[in-house]
Amino acid sequence: MDIEALLTAVGGRENIRTIEDELTRIRLGVNDRNFIDEQAIRNLGAYGVVIQKEAVQLILGREAVEIAAKLAQLGAEQSGN
């Protein structure tokens, strides 16, 4: 998965407060859910996207933990599972 494109689709580093990986999904705490581009995330290969008030869940399959780690390397804070 293109991590830079995913980062853009979730509103950039400044929109991510926390990252939690949960085996097949990532839960992102976000500052503003209006910056989330659900279709772009799906186009990148996500199986599903659940947008909540202050969070978004990305259903990614087996790659979720690895993708969460890569997002964290790009400057977002990772909470772990």
Biotite code that builds the C-alpha atoms (Angstrom):
import biotite.structure as struc

atoms = struc.array([
    struc.Atom([0.000, 0.000, 0.000], chain_id="A", res_id=1, res_name="MET", atom_name="CA", element="C"),
    struc.Atom([1.225, 3.501, -0.812], chain_id="A", res_id=2, res_name="ASP", atom_name="CA", element="C"),
    struc.Atom([1.721, 4.929, 2.700], chain_id="A", res_id=3, res_name="ILE", atom_name="CA", element="C"),
    struc.Atom([2.177, 8.527, 1.530], chain_id="A", res_id=4, res_name="GLU", atom_name="CA", element="C"),
    struc.Atom([-1.113, 8.333, -0.398], chain_id="A", res_id=5, res_name="ALA", atom_name="CA", element="C"),
    struc.Atom([-2.818, 6.819, 2.641], chain_id="A", res_id=6, res_name="LEU", atom_name="CA", element="C"),
    struc.Atom([-1.472, 9.606, 4.816], chain_id="A", res_id=7, res_name="LEU", atom_name="CA", element="C"),
    struc.Atom([-2.900, 12.155, 2.374], chain_id="A", res_id=8, res_name="THR", atom_name="CA", element="C"),
    struc.Atom([-6.256, 10.329, 2.292], chain_id="A", res_id=9, res_name="ALA", atom_name="CA", element="C"),
    struc.Atom([-6.595, 10.584, 6.074], chain_id="A", res_id=10, res_name="VAL", atom_name="CA", element="C"),
    struc.Atom([-5.850, 14.296, 6.106], chain_id="A", res_id=11, res_name="GLY", atom_name="CA", element="C"),
    struc.Atom([-2.100, 14.287, 6.613], chain_id="A", res_id=12, res_name="GLY", atom_name="CA", element="C"),
    struc.Atom([0.112, 13.982, 9.692], chain_id="A", res_id=13, res_name="ARG", atom_name="CA", element="C"),
    struc.Atom([-1.493, 16.982, 11.317], chain_id="A", res_id=14, res_name="GLU", atom_name="CA", element="C"),
    struc.Atom([-4.905, 15.279, 11.266], chain_id="A", res_id=15, res_name="ASN", atom_name="CA", element="C"),
    struc.Atom([-3.752, 12.103, 13.053], chain_id="A", res_id=16, res_name="ILE", atom_name="CA", element="C"),
    struc.Atom([-3.707, 12.141, 16.854], chain_id="A", res_id=17, res_name="ARG", atom_name="CA", element="C"),
    struc.Atom([-3.158, 8.431, 17.547], chain_id="A", res_id=18, res_name="THR", atom_name="CA", element="C"),
    struc.Atom([-2.696, 5.121, 15.744], chain_id="A", res_id=19, res_name="ILE", atom_name="CA", element="C"),
    struc.Atom([-3.815, 1.790, 17.180], chain_id="A", res_id=20, res_name="GLU", atom_name="CA", element="C"),
    struc.Atom([-3.298, -1.446, 15.268], chain_id="A", res_id=21, res_name="ASP", atom_name="CA", element="C"),
    struc.Atom([-5.647, -4.352, 15.899], chain_id="A", res_id=22, res_name="GLU", atom_name="CA", element="C"),
    struc.Atom([-4.498, -7.328, 13.792], chain_id="A", res_id=23, res_name="LEU", atom_name="CA", element="C"),
    struc.Atom([-6.522, -6.600, 10.624], chain_id="A", res_id=24, res_name="THR", atom_name="CA", element="C"),
    struc.Atom([-7.463, -2.983, 11.193], chain_id="A", res_id=25, res_name="ARG", atom_name="CA", element="C"),
    struc.Atom([-6.052, 0.354, 12.201], chain_id="A", res_id=26, res_name="ILE", atom_name="CA", element="C"),
    struc.Atom([-7.921, 2.828, 14.366], chain_id="A", res_id=27, res_name="ARG", atom_name="CA", element="C"),
    struc.Atom([-6.802, 6.409, 13.861], chain_id="A", res_id=28, res_name="LEU", atom_name="CA", element="C"),
    struc.Atom([-7.709, 9.130, 16.316], chain_id="A", res_id=29, res_name="GLY", atom_name="CA", element="C"),
    struc.Atom([-8.249, 12.177, 14.116], chain_id="A", res_id=30, res_name="VAL", atom_name="CA", element="C"),
    struc.Atom([-8.618, 15.895, 14.683], chain_id="A", res_id=31, res_name="ASN", atom_name="CA", element="C"),
    struc.Atom([-11.182, 16.430, 11.920], chain_id="A", res_id=32, res_name="ASP", atom_name="CA", element="C"),
    struc.Atom([-13.065, 13.600, 10.241], chain_id="A", res_id=33, res_name="ARG", atom_name="CA", element="C"),
    struc.Atom([-14.039, 15.914, 7.380], chain_id="A", res_id=34, res_name="ASN", atom_name="CA", element="C"),
    struc.Atom([-10.523, 15.503, 5.955], chain_id="A", res_id=35, res_name="PHE", atom_name="CA", element="C"),
    struc.Atom([-10.958, 11.727, 5.552], chain_id="A", res_id=36, res_name="ILE", atom_name="CA", element="C"),
    struc.Atom([-11.261, 10.674, 1.893], chain_id="A", res_id=37, res_name="ASP", atom_name="CA", element="C"),
    struc.Atom([-13.060, 7.341, 2.239], chain_id="A", res_id=38, res_name="GLU", atom_name="CA", element="C"),
    struc.Atom([-13.053, 6.569, -1.478], chain_id="A", res_id=39, res_name="GLN", atom_name="CA", element="C"),
    struc.Atom([-9.330, 7.237, -1.813], chain_id="A", res_id=40, res_name="ALA", atom_name="CA", element="C"),
    struc.Atom([-8.663, 4.892, 1.130], chain_id="A", res_id=41, res_name="ILE", atom_name="CA", element="C"),
    struc.Atom([-10.769, 2.173, -0.507], chain_id="A", res_id=42, res_name="ARG", atom_name="CA", element="C"),
    struc.Atom([-8.987, 2.755, -3.827], chain_id="A", res_id=43, res_name="ASN", atom_name="CA", element="C"),
    struc.Atom([-5.682, 2.106, -2.038], chain_id="A", res_id=44, res_name="LEU", atom_name="CA", element="C"),
    struc.Atom([-6.917, -1.360, -1.086], chain_id="A", res_id=45, res_name="GLY", atom_name="CA", element="C"),
    struc.Atom([-8.765, -1.019, 2.215], chain_id="A", res_id=46, res_name="ALA", atom_name="CA", element="C"),
    struc.Atom([-11.523, -3.588, 2.651], chain_id="A", res_id=47, res_name="TYR", atom_name="CA", element="C"),
    struc.Atom([-13.573, -1.113, 4.629], chain_id="A", res_id=48, res_name="GLY", atom_name="CA", element="C"),
    struc.Atom([-13.587, 2.299, 6.268], chain_id="A", res_id=49, res_name="VAL", atom_name="CA", element="C"),
    struc.Atom([-15.622, 3.206, 9.334], chain_id="A", res_id=50, res_name="VAL", atom_name="CA", element="C"),
    struc.Atom([-15.714, 6.912, 10.127], chain_id="A", res_id=51, res_name="ILE", atom_name="CA", element="C"),
    struc.Atom([-16.643, 7.802, 13.686], chain_id="A", res_id=52, res_name="GLN", atom_name="CA", element="C"),
    struc.Atom([-16.844, 11.114, 15.533], chain_id="A", res_id=53, res_name="LYS", atom_name="CA", element="C"),
    struc.Atom([-13.136, 11.463, 16.364], chain_id="A", res_id=54, res_name="GLU", atom_name="CA", element="C"),
    struc.Atom([-11.728, 8.304, 14.816], chain_id="A", res_id=55, res_name="ALA", atom_name="CA", element="C"),
    struc.Atom([-11.592, 6.292, 11.644], chain_id="A", res_id=56, res_name="VAL", atom_name="CA", element="C"),
    struc.Atom([-11.126, 2.541, 11.374], chain_id="A", res_id=57, res_name="GLN", atom_name="CA", element="C"),
    struc.Atom([-9.339, 1.194, 8.333], chain_id="A", res_id=58, res_name="LEU", atom_name="CA", element="C"),
    struc.Atom([-9.973, -2.478, 7.648], chain_id="A", res_id=59, res_name="ILE", atom_name="CA", element="C"),
    struc.Atom([-6.808, -3.590, 5.878], chain_id="A", res_id=60, res_name="LEU", atom_name="CA", element="C"),
    struc.Atom([-6.342, -7.291, 6.467], chain_id="A", res_id=61, res_name="GLY", atom_name="CA", element="C"),
    struc.Atom([-3.020, -8.847, 7.453], chain_id="A", res_id=62, res_name="ARG", atom_name="CA", element="C"),
    struc.Atom([-1.045, -5.758, 6.472], chain_id="A", res_id=63, res_name="GLU", atom_name="CA", element="C"),
    struc.Atom([-2.619, -3.577, 9.189], chain_id="A", res_id=64, res_name="ALA", atom_name="CA", element="C"),
    struc.Atom([0.169, -3.865, 11.776], chain_id="A", res_id=65, res_name="VAL", atom_name="CA", element="C"),
    struc.Atom([2.871, -3.176, 9.186], chain_id="A", res_id=66, res_name="GLU", atom_name="CA", element="C"),
    struc.Atom([0.955, -0.214, 7.735], chain_id="A", res_id=67, res_name="ILE", atom_name="CA", element="C"),
    struc.Atom([0.408, 1.240, 11.217], chain_id="A", res_id=68, res_name="ALA", atom_name="CA", element="C"),
    struc.Atom([4.146, 1.020, 11.876], chain_id="A", res_id=69, res_name="ALA", atom_name="CA", element="C"),
    struc.Atom([4.926, 2.775, 8.594], chain_id="A", res_id=70, res_name="LYS", atom_name="CA", element="C"),
    struc.Atom([2.429, 5.545, 9.382], chain_id="A", res_id=71, res_name="LEU", atom_name="CA", element="C"),
    struc.Atom([4.105, 5.967, 12.773], chain_id="A", res_id=72, res_name="ALA", atom_name="CA", element="C"),
    struc.Atom([7.521, 6.260, 11.084], chain_id="A", res_id=73, res_name="GLN", atom_name="CA", element="C"),
    struc.Atom([6.151, 9.158, 9.051], chain_id="A", res_id=74, res_name="LEU", atom_name="CA", element="C"),
    struc.Atom([5.487, 11.116, 12.199], chain_id="A", res_id=75, res_name="GLY", atom_name="CA", element="C"),
    struc.Atom([2.139, 10.027, 13.563], chain_id="A", res_id=76, res_name="ALA", atom_name="CA", element="C"),
    struc.Atom([1.973, 8.781, 17.165], chain_id="A", res_id=77, res_name="GLU", atom_name="CA", element="C"),
    struc.Atom([1.335, 5.067, 17.608], chain_id="A", res_id=78, res_name="GLN", atom_name="CA", element="C"),
    struc.Atom([-0.486, 3.781, 20.665], chain_id="A", res_id=79, res_name="SER", atom_name="CA", element="C"),
    struc.Atom([-0.084, 0.081, 19.913], chain_id="A", res_id=80, res_name="GLY", atom_name="CA", element="C"),
    struc.Atom([-2.645, -2.641, 20.542], chain_id="A", res_id=81, res_name="ASN", atom_name="CA", element="C"),
])
